Amino acid sequence: MNILDIGYFRAIQSLQHQEAPNSIDELISAIEKSFNELSSESLNNVFLTLQLCIGYKEEDKPNFTGSFYSKTKAMVEELLKEYDNVCTLRVRMPISSDLNNPRNFITKIAKYDKVVNIPNSMTVLDELLPISIEMAKRNCKGIWNFTNPGVISHNEILEMYRDYIDPKFKWTNFTLEEQAKVIVAPRSNNEMDASKLKKEFLELLSIRGSLIKYVFKPNKKNLTAATAI
């Protein structure tokens, strides 16, 4: 039994405690009923909570195979480990200050009809791309979790978008189960342990601090200037 098992059992137990069994048979029946009623979203939340407490390190092998894209990335990373002159940067949910770029994570979720609200590690390109150049100069090798330290949720980002960019902006959440019905391939959610990168570049900002400095404040300044004109 591991920590993840205990989390699953506790989630089942929380439902079982809503029953009032008076015998062993009724207790077994209540447990079976609780197991069947426990949603996949609750189980996923247990898994995500454990991830947020630990964070994936560079030594951890990729374990999400829900899409062809993810499978091929994991395969290539494994192959590149055989070369001692390669630097592999694990980028996640890239964000830039260009809010008109359709590949920008913020631009994407701002246009969705509904979004999930899951904490994730993310990469602010305006801060990290210059760091990648410096890494090449320092001859950094191996695998690096190339994200800003910490995690941030979809709602937290959209709240900042509303506060800095569009005061009238609104959005609607839906569950992971509801999302699964409308997407082509499953999505991964996780926290990358960025301590290795932070140790090498002490000035690296947290994900929230980086978003404010490199994305939202510059865009708010540009909007203010445009309004003044």
Secondary structure, 3 states (H helix, E strand, C coil): CCHHHHHHHHHHHHHHCCCCCCCHHHHHHHHHHHHHHCCHHHHHHHHHHHHHHHCECCCCCCCCCCCHHHHHHHHHHHHHCCCCCCEEEECCCEECCCCCCCCCHHHHHHHCCCECCCCECCEEHHHHHHHHHHHHHCCCCEEEECCCCCCECHHHHHHHHHHHCCCCCCCCECCHHHHHCCCCCCCCCCCECCHHHHHHCCCCCCHHHHHHHHHHHHHHHHHHHHHHC
